Amino acid sequence: MFFNVVFCFYLCFSKLYFMELIDANSSDKLVYQHNVITSGRYDYSACMLDILFMVLSCLEKDKLEYTIHTHDIEEITGRKWNYKQLRDATAEIGSRLFEIETPERYRQLWLFEYVDYMKGTGSFNIKINESAKPYFFDLKNNFTALQLKSVLNCSSKYAKRLYAIARQWRSVGTKRFEIQELKQMLGLIDKKGNEQFERISDFKIKVLDIARKQISENTDIELDYELKKRGREFYWITLHINSQKFKQLEIDFEKPLNVQKFTSKLITYGLTQEQAELIAGKEKEKDFDILITELNEKIRQRKLKIENSVGYLIGIYQKKGILPVKN
């Protein structure tokens, strides 16, 4: 049995007067990361995390292999990763394991089976390891919703990790860790016990303060922290999480995911759920994108004046016979 997952996203409603229709693109996607992975101990660079989150954003039921285009990463993050950086990053992903602790076991696993860089295409194919599949796909009652653009806009790898942790605990509002526990989760303590940023001042300046600033500026979370001592030493850290509330819709994996994504995209243009489902069920997304491009071009050239963009789109699909005409 496959499960429903809750997607959060912004619903954008706009009136348009010689202005462009909004462009709901891939940057609005959410990725879903199993909480066991969120809490897993691993140390990934910013580039490695960008690749991981891009794969998470593409997840489809029963699919293990995905194609990632470098221009998609660039469009969303505003940063360029060249092929050498990407190859080095995926090589590092392949050499590092996820350490996951559950009530039943302590497991070590590798996320990806292989990565194929397709010469001359600006893309690479990446295959999820079969043993890691449950942690990507078994999302029932145990997931962290991450806004893809938000998490990729955080350049600090510690900000990316702390954002994922904050999203996991956003409904509670606070989460307390032992400082050493959080450092392990951030990959700051290796298996031999060697510790980065051992001085609390360094940990604050180089990890916590940077992460707090980037998360608060780039994401839907306002993050703060409080350090407390046990005896003479700082021992506890409490994360304070202020999360904005957004409208939620259910995404059913039993239905084609591309249709559901298209439905969500249509809703961001101001269409109702029912209207969006009718259009997505009969119209191809690429045809809709062409329509929007053509309309925007006419608007820019002042060949078309639209004061109600939603009503205009509804009229188009009524003429096509896709949406019913009200009597």
N, C-alpha and C positions, 0 to 999 in steps of 0.2 A: 504494500500500500504506500502510496506517495502522499506527501503532506502539503497542506496549505502553509504558505509563508506570508508574513505581513511585510509589505513594502511601504516605506514612508517616502513621500516626495512632496515637492511644492506644487500646488495647483495655481497656475498663472492665468488670470483673467485680464484681458486688456481690450480697450477700445482703440481704434486705429484711425488716424487722420493724416494722410500722406506720410505715414510712418511704416516701418517694416513690421511684418508679422513676427512674433517671437520665434526663436529657433530653439526648439527643445531637442537637444542633441545628447550624445552619449555621456556628457559630463553630469547629467542628472541621474544616472543609474545609481542603484545601490548594490553593494556587494554583501554577501552573507557569509560570515565566518563562524564556524562552530566554536562554541565557548571553550571547549577543551583545547582547541588550537589557540584561541585568544590567550588562554592562561598557560599555554605551553612555554617551555623555556627554550628560547632560541635567539640567536644574534644575527640579524640580517641588516645589510647595508640599505641605504635609501633606494638604490637601484634595484636591489633584490626584492625589497618590499613593493616597489612599483610593479614589478613583474608579477609577484604573487597576487596583488590586489586586482590587476588587470585580468588575470585568469579567473579569479573569484567573480568578477563582474560578468563573465561570459558563461557561467555555469548553465548547463542544460541537462535535463533528466537523461540518465543512462549514457551520457557522452563523456568520454575520457580525454579526447584529443581536441585541442583548440589552436587556432591561428591568431597570433598577436601581431598587429602592425605597429611599427615604431611611430608612425605619424599619429596614431590614436593616443599613444602615451604623450607625445609632444603637444597635441591639441588640448589635452586635459590638464597637464601639469605646467605647460609653458616652458618646460626644460627639454633639452635634447640629450638623448643617450645614444651615442654612436654604437656601431656594431661591436667594436672591441669591448666597450663597457658592458654591453648586454651579454656578450659571450662570457666575459669574466664573471658577471653576476650569476648567470645560470650555472656556470661551472662551480661557483661557490655554493649555490643552492644544492647542487648535486653532491657536494662533499660534506654538507652539514645535515644533521638529522634533527628531527623534531623529537623532543622528549616530552611525553604526555603521561600525566599521572591521573588515574581514575581510582574510584574506590576498590576496583577489582585488581588492577595491575599497574605496572610502570612500564610503558612501552616506548621503544625507539623506532622511528620510521622515517623514510625519505618520501617527500611529497611527489616527486616527478620521476617517471620511468626514463624519459629521454627528451631531448630538445633538438629539433632539426632546423638549422638556419638555411632558408631557401635563398640561394644566391640571386642577386639582382632583383629581389622582390620587396626588400625592406620589411620583411616579416620573418617570423619563426613559428614553427609548430611545436607545441609542448603537450606531452601526454602525462596525465595524472597517474600516479602509481595506484594499482588496483587496491593495495592494502590501505591506502590513504583515502579511498573513495568514501567510506562512511563519514569521515570527518568533514567532507565537503558537502555531502548530500543528505545525511541524516540530520535534518534541521528541526525536527519536531520539538517544540517547547524548549529549544536550547540553541539560540542563535544570537549573534550580535549583528545589528544592521549598521552598516558603515556607508556614509555618503562617499562615493568614489572620488568626486572632485575634491571634497574636503580633505580626505586622507592623503591624496596625492599632492595637494597643494602644500602640505606640511613637509618641508625639506628635511627636517631632522628625523632620523630613524626612531629616536626615542619619542618624539611627538606622535609619530604614526602608531607606535605600540601603545602609548598611554591613551591616545584617542580611542583605540579599539577597546582597551580596558574600561575607559570612562563610559563608552556607549553600553558596555555590558552591565554597568551598575547605575545607569542614568535614572532608572525608575526609583531607586533607593535614595539617590542624592549624595550619599557619602560611601566611602569604602576605605577601611583601615588595613594597612599592611605593616608587617615588620619591614624595616628598611632593607634588611638583607634579603628578604623574600622578594621584594619588588626589584631589587638589583639583579637577582637571579632571573626573574622573568624578563628583564631588559637585556640579558646577556652580559652583564657587567661583572659577573663572577664566574670564572671558568671551573672546570672539574677539579683542578688542583687547588682551588681556593684563592687563586690570584684575583685581586679585586681592582677594578678601575674606579677612579674618583673616590678613593678611600676616605679622603677628608670630606666632611659634610659640606664645607663651603664650596669645594669643587663640584660635588654632586648637585648642589643647588644651582650654581652658576652655569655649568656646562650641560646639565640634563634637565632639571626640573623647571628652571626659569625659562629656558628656551622653549621647552615643550608647552608650558603654560601660555606663553605669548602666542606661539603659532596655532595652538588649538583654539584659543579664544578668538583670534583674529580670522581664522580660515574655516572654521567649522560651526556646526549648530550647537556646540557645547561651549560653555564657559567653565574653565577649569581653574581651580585654585588648590593649594595644598597647605597642610599644617604639620610641622614636625614637633614631636614630643619626646622628652627624655625619660629614660628609666635609669635612675641613679644620676650619674654625671654625663652619660653618653646619650646622644639622640638614638632612639630605638624604634619609634613608631612614625609612620607617615599616614595622614588621613587625606584622601582626595575628596574635594568638595566639587560636586558636579551639578551645574545648572543647565538643564536641557530644555530647549524650546519644544513645544508640542506641535506636531504636524498631523494633517489628515492621513489616515491609514486606509489602504485598500488591500484586499486579499488577492494573492496570486496563486492560482491553482496549477500545480505541476501536471495535472491530468490533461489540461488544455495546452495547445501548442504555445510554447513560451514566446516565440516571435510575435504571435498574434496578441498576447497579453502585453508585451512590451509596447507594441504599436498602439494598443488601447490606452495604455498609460500616457503615451506621447500625445495622443489626440486629446486626452483630458486636459493636459497642460495648455492646450490651445483654447480652453473654455467650453468644450463640448461636455455634455453629461455622460455619465457612465453608460447609459443605454444607447445614446447616439454613437459614442465611441466604439462600443462593441459591434453595432450594426455595420459601421464603416470598416472596422478592422476585419470583420468576417467576410467582406466582399471586395475590399480595395487592397491593392498591394502598397506596402509602405513606400517603396521607391516611387510609385506613381503619385502618392501624396506629397513626397518631397519635391518632385518635379513641379507639382501644382503650386506649392508654396514659393518655390524659386521663381516661377513665372509671374506670380502675383506680386512678389517683392520687386521684381524688375519693372513691372508696369507702374508700380507705385513710385519707384525712384525716378522713373521717366515722366512722372505726372500724367500718365495715360489713364490712371485709375485712381479714384478717390473712394476710400472705404472708411466709414465712420463707425461701423459695428462689425468688427472682424469675425466674431462668432456667428452672427446672423448671416454674414456673407458666405461663410463656409457651409452653414446649414443649407442655405439656398442652393449652392452648387450640388450638394449631395441629394437634395430633394429632386433637382432636375435630372440627376442620374438615376433616380428611382431607388436609391439606397436608403434614404431617410423618408419617412411618410410625410405627406403634406397635410397640415392641419386644416380641417374645414372651417 
